[in-house]
Amino acid sequence: LAWKGKEVDSLSISYGFASRNEFPDKTVEELEEIADQRMYESKEAYYRHGGQDRRSQKQIYDMICKSYIKILSVNLSDDNYRIIKTNESEMKKDKGYSDEAISKWLTMFAQSGQVHPEDKDRFIEKTNLDYLRRYFEKNETDFTLLYRRKSEDGYENVLMEITKTDNFKDDNMEVFLYIKKIGE
């Protein structure tokens, strides 16, 4: 039987099973565990032999996360955010942290001295919510901003990257915000 969907061209299903005949002394819960383990073995065999090797995807994800010092999921429409990765020591009011809105956090971050004085005005202008909304309304997909931020040794160069998510719409502006050290 051939199947073709509107969203995808094909679909693979991995399954595992265990029967009472094969394991007469096992409980239903134990049979379920065996079936589940067999399903994962079937899935691994499929990707190893005929599909793609997904075992390295976690390594890639971990590497990307390690290269950024901050990752946020942001909704520019609602002025809110969700932290994916950050250093908890930065989540302090004296370092400009705000749990109220992303616009407040970015503004307070610059005004608290965390952004180099020569970069402060440009940082505030470019991270203003209205500026970012207009930027992405022009169908831009990526935004970058290089600035210096306070560190233990003075200031360090960092790059802010903001990228549209797959769910981005004009009335629901979902983006990811990444901060990465530059020059190490």
C-alpha positions in Angstrom: 0.0 0.0 0.0 1.5 3.4 -1.0 0.7 6.4 1.1 1.4 10.0 0.2 0.7 12.9 2.6 0.3 16.6 2.0 3.0 17.6 4.5 5.5 14.7 4.0 6.2 12.3 1.2 6.7 9.3 3.3 6.3 8.0 6.9 8.3 5.3 8.7 7.0 3.6 11.8 9.1 1.6 14.2 7.5 -0.9 16.5 8.4 -3.6 18.9 6.3 -6.4 20.4 6.5 -9.1 23.1 4.0 -11.8 23.6 3.0 -13.9 26.6 3.8 -17.0 24.5 7.4 -15.8 24.1 7.7 -14.7 27.8 5.2 -16.8 29.8 6.6 -15.6 33.2 6.6 -11.9 32.5 4.0 -9.4 33.8 2.2 -7.0 31.5 4.4 -4.2 32.6 7.5 -6.3 31.8 6.2 -7.2 28.4 5.6 -3.6 27.7 9.2 -2.8 28.6 10.5 -5.5 26.3 8.3 -4.3 23.5 9.5 -0.7 24.1 13.1 -1.8 24.0 12.6 -3.7 20.8 10.9 -0.7 19.2 14.0 1.5 20.0 16.2 -1.3 18.5 14.1 -1.4 15.4 14.3 2.4 15.1 18.1 2.4 15.5 18.5 -0.3 12.9 16.3 1.7 10.4 18.4 4.8 10.8 21.7 2.9 10.8 20.9 1.0 7.6 18.4 2.9 5.5 17.8 6.3 6.9 20.0 8.8 8.5 22.3 8.5 11.5 20.6 10.5 14.2 23.0 9.4 16.9 25.2 12.4 16.3 22.3 14.9 16.5 22.6 15.2 20.3 26.3 15.8 19.9 25.6 18.6 17.4 22.9 20.1 19.6 25.3 20.0 22.7 28.1 21.6 20.6 25.8 24.4 19.5 24.6 25.0 23.0 28.1 25.1 24.3 29.2 27.7 21.8 26.5 30.2 23.0 26.5 31.8 26.4 22.8 32.6 26.2 19.9 31.2 24.2 16.4 32.5 24.5 13.1 31.8 22.8 11.5 35.2 22.3 8.1 36.4 21.1 8.5 39.9 19.8 4.7 40.3 19.4 4.0 39.5 23.1 7.3 40.9 24.5 8.0 37.7 26.4 10.7 35.1 26.5 11.7 31.7 27.7 15.3 30.9 28.8 16.8 27.9 27.0 20.4 28.5 28.3 22.0 31.2 30.4 24.4 31.6 33.2 22.4 31.8 36.4 24.9 34.3 37.9 23.7 36.8 35.2 20.0 36.6 36.4 20.4 39.4 38.9 18.8 42.8 39.0 22.2 44.6 39.3 23.2 43.0 36.0 20.0 44.2 34.3 18.0 41.0 34.5 14.2 41.3 34.3 11.8 38.5 34.4 8.9 40.7 33.2 9.6 41.3 29.5 12.3 40.9 27.0 12.3 44.6 26.1 12.8 45.5 29.8 15.6 43.0 30.2 17.5 44.3 27.2 17.1 47.9 28.2 18.0 47.3 31.8 21.0 45.2 30.7 22.5 48.1 28.8 21.6 50.7 31.4 23.1 48.7 34.3 26.6 49.1 32.8 26.7 45.6 31.3 27.2 47.0 27.8 30.4 49.1 27.0 29.6 52.8 27.2 30.6 53.3 23.6 28.2 50.6 22.5 25.3 51.4 24.8 23.2 53.8 22.6 23.5 51.6 19.6 22.6 48.5 21.6 19.5 50.2 23.1 18.5 51.4 19.6 19.0 48.0 17.8 17.4 45.9 20.6 14.3 48.1 20.9 11.3 46.0 20.4 9.8 48.3 17.7 13.0 48.3 15.8 13.2 44.5 15.9 9.6 44.1 14.8 10.1 46.4 11.8 13.3 44.7 11.0 11.6 41.3 10.8 8.5 42.6 9.1 10.7 43.4 6.1 11.1 39.6 5.7 14.6 39.7 7.1 15.4 36.3 8.6 18.5 37.0 10.7 19.6 39.9 12.8 23.2 40.4 14.2 24.6 42.9 16.6 28.3 43.0 17.7 28.9 44.7 21.0 31.1 44.6 24.1 29.7 43.3 27.4 31.1 43.4 30.9 33.1 40.5 32.0 35.4 39.7 35.0 38.4 41.0 33.1 36.8 44.2 31.7 34.8 43.9 28.5 34.6 41.1 25.9 33.3 41.1 22.4 30.0 39.2 21.9 27.7 38.7 19.0 23.9 38.7 19.4 22.1 36.7 16.7 18.3 36.7 16.4 16.7 34.2 14.0 13.1 33.6 13.0 11.6 30.3 14.0 9.6 28.1 11.7 6.5 29.4 13.5 7.2 33.1 12.8 4.2 35.0 11.6 3.5 38.8 11.5 1.1 38.5 14.4 3.2 36.0 16.3 6.9 37.0 15.9 8.7 34.0 17.4 12.5 34.2 17.2 15.5 32.7 18.9 18.1 35.0 20.5 21.7 33.8 20.8 24.7 35.4 22.5 28.1 34.2 21.6 31.6 35.3 22.7 33.8 36.4 19.8 37.6 36.1 19.5 38.4 33.3 22.0 
